[in-house]
Amino acid sequence: MSWAESANAVVTVHPIHGTLLDDTVNVTFRLKKLTRSVGASVVASGEFLTGWNEGRRFFRTPGEHALKGRDKAIEVHGLMEREI
């Protein structure tokens, strides 16, 4: 069995059971897949933006989205990109 740790997420690879991903990794993967449908190159969950009031002004809220593997929909925010 081998272990890898990244950003409070643990990925376990076991030759018999395959790969087990914790909730953080699953949500991150699912959010990345939403970038196209949300129309933003960067998306963040509402939980990520909680407590970061200054950062919220850079994001728009396309709404809640159901994510595979989650019982409840989560609030998704898309980064507003500025033209330079």
C-alpha positions as CSV (number, residue, x, y, z in Angstrom):
1,M,0.0,0.0,0.0
2,S,1.3,3.5,-0.8
3,W,0.3,6.9,0.6
4,A,0.3,10.4,-0.9
5,E,-0.7,13.5,1.0
6,S,-1.6,16.8,-0.6
7,A,-3.6,19.8,0.8
8,N,-5.2,17.7,3.6
9,A,-6.3,15.0,1.2
10,V,-5.1,11.5,1.4
11,V,-5.1,9.1,-1.6
12,T,-4.6,5.5,-0.8
13,V,-3.6,3.0,-3.5
14,H,-4.2,-0.6,-2.7
15,P,-3.5,-3.4,-5.2
16,I,-6.8,-5.2,-4.4
17,H,-9.2,-2.4,-3.6
18,G,-8.0,0.2,-6.1
19,T,-7.8,3.9,-5.3
20,L,-9.8,5.5,-2.5
21,L,-10.2,9.2,-2.6
22,D,-11.4,11.3,0.3
23,D,-14.1,13.9,0.0
24,T,-11.8,16.8,-0.6
25,V,-10.2,15.2,-3.6
26,N,-13.6,14.1,-5.0
27,V,-15.0,17.6,-4.7
28,T,-11.9,19.2,-6.2
29,F,-12.1,16.8,-9.2
30,R,-15.9,17.5,-9.7
31,L,-15.4,21.3,-9.5
32,K,-12.7,21.2,-12.1
33,K,-15.1,19.4,-14.4
34,L,-17.7,22.2,-13.9
35,T,-15.5,25.0,-15.3
36,R,-16.8,24.6,-18.8
37,S,-20.5,24.5,-17.9
38,V,-20.1,27.4,-15.5
39,G,-18.1,29.4,-18.0
40,A,-15.2,30.1,-15.8
41,S,-11.6,29.0,-15.9
42,V,-11.5,28.8,-12.1
43,V,-14.3,27.7,-9.8
44,A,-14.5,27.5,-6.0
45,S,-17.0,26.1,-3.6
46,G,-18.9,28.3,-1.2
47,E,-17.2,26.6,1.7
48,F,-13.8,27.7,0.2
49,L,-14.9,31.3,0.1
50,T,-16.4,31.3,3.6
51,G,-14.5,33.8,5.7
52,W,-12.8,35.4,2.8
53,N,-15.0,38.4,2.2
54,E,-12.4,40.3,0.2
55,G,-12.1,37.4,-2.2
56,R,-15.8,37.0,-2.8
57,R,-15.8,40.2,-5.0
58,F,-13.7,38.4,-7.6
59,F,-16.3,35.6,-8.0
60,R,-19.8,35.4,-9.4
61,T,-22.2,32.8,-8.1
62,P,-23.7,30.6,-10.9
63,G,-25.7,28.7,-8.2
64,E,-25.8,25.3,-6.6
65,H,-24.7,22.2,-8.4
66,A,-25.1,18.6,-7.6
67,L,-21.8,16.7,-7.6
68,K,-21.5,13.0,-8.1
69,G,-20.8,11.3,-4.9
70,R,-22.4,14.0,-2.7
71,D,-25.8,13.9,-1.1
72,K,-26.3,17.6,-1.2
73,A,-25.7,20.2,-4.0
74,I,-22.9,22.7,-3.2
75,E,-22.7,26.4,-4.0
76,V,-20.3,27.0,-6.8
77,H,-18.6,30.4,-7.6
78,G,-16.8,31.2,-10.9
79,L,-13.9,33.6,-11.1
80,M,-14.7,36.8,-13.0
81,E,-12.0,37.3,-15.5
82,R,-11.1,40.8,-16.5
83,E,-10.0,41.8,-20.0
84,I,-6.6,43.4,-20.0
